[in-house]
Amino acid sequence: MDNTTKELYDDFTKQFEDDIFEYDVENHDDLVEFLEFIKEYKPDVNEAEYQGREVKLNKPMAGDVKKFKVYVKNPKGNVVKVNFGHGGTSAKKAGEKTMRIKKDNPERKKAFRARHNCDSPGPRTGARYWSCKAW
């Protein structure tokens, strides 16, 4: 399964695990049929409403308060905004330079991942999870 298919399946099973007991996917045709069922049952699995507007879930984007932001669902099912990264527009307004991500440098990447304990990044609703995913 590719990442999009896995995310659709995971989101679907989390939201509707009480309604569905079991669904066997044995071959490609079963998978295609199952994905069509998911789209009909819940057409916008990766979209949700946050403060009255539609947002894409689990997709990092340029931030307003920090350098990046991402909308995720917390364990209660509410959509929350996670801000992460250095500064962003708040730093620019204060006259600070925003830091560049230099993840192509292996030494910096190793130091960042060790400093932020990226081996166990925590829940998706935390900034550390998304910072580690970006690195």
N, C-alpha and C positions, 0 to 999 in steps of 0.2 A: 504494500500500500504506500502511496506517496503521502507527503505530509498533509496536504489539503484534505485528502480522503480520511486520513487518521483523525485529524482535528474535527472534521464533520461528524465522524462516528463517535468520538469521545464526547463532544458537546451534546450530541443527540442522546447518548446513553445516560449521561449525567442528568439531563433534564427530564427524561421520560423513563427512567429505569423501573419505576413502579408499574408503568403501563405495559411494558414489554418484558416477557419472561425469557425468551430465547429466540434467536434468529441465526440459523446456520448459513454461513457463506462458504461454499465448497469450491466454487470455480468463479471465473471472471463474469459469467452471465449472472450468477447470483449476486455478485458485488454490484454490478450495474443496476440490477433490479432493486437492490436494497438502497442504493444511493438515490434512485428515482423516488422510492417510497419516502425517504427522509426529506427530499425537497418538497414533496407534496404535503407531507405531514407538518413540517416546519420549514417554510420556504426560505427564510432568512436567518439561518443558524448563526452566521457570522455578523449579523447586524442586530443592534439593540437601541433602545432609547435612553439617552442620558440628558437630563434636565430639559426635556421637551424636544430634543432633536435626535435624528438618526445618526449613529456612529458605527464604525466598523470595530469589531472586537479583535483583540490580540494582534493588532497591526501597529507597530511603533511608527510615529510620525513626528514631524517637527513640533516642538513644544511652544507653549506660551509663557509659562512660568519658569520652566527649566529648559534644557536643550532638547529633550525629547518628552513625549507623552504617549501613553497607550491606554485604551479603555479595555477593562476586563470585568468579568463577573466574579464577585466574591462568593464564598461558600453559601451565603444566604440567598444568592441569586440576584443581588443588586448589582447594577453596573457602576463601577468606580473608575476614576481617572487616576493613573499612576504617573507621576512626574519623576523623571530621572535624568542624570547627566549634570554637567557643570553649567551653572548660570543660565544661559539662554537670554531671552529679552530682558529679564530683570538685571542680569549682569551688564548687558550692553547699555542699559539706561544709567547704571551706576558708573559707567566709564571703564569697566573691567573688560579684559579680553576673555573671550570664551575659549576653553581648551579644545584642542583638536584631538580626535581619537587617532592614535597611531598604532593600531593593532597589527599592522604589517611588520612591525619591529618585534621579533621573537622575545627579546629580553623584556621589553615593556609589557608585552602580552602576559608573559609568565609572572612578572611582578604584580600586575593588576589582578590577575586571577588568584594569586596567593593572598594578596592584601584583602580582597573582598570575599575570600573563602568560596570561590565559585564551584568547588566540588559539591557543595550542598547549598544551592542558592536560595532555598526557601520557597514560599508560595508564590504563585503568579501575581498576587496582589501586592507584592513588594517591589521596591525600586531595585534592590540588589539582583533579583531574578532577571529583570530586563537588562540591567547593565551587564551582567555576566553573559547573557545571551548575545548582546551586541559585540562582546569581546570573544 
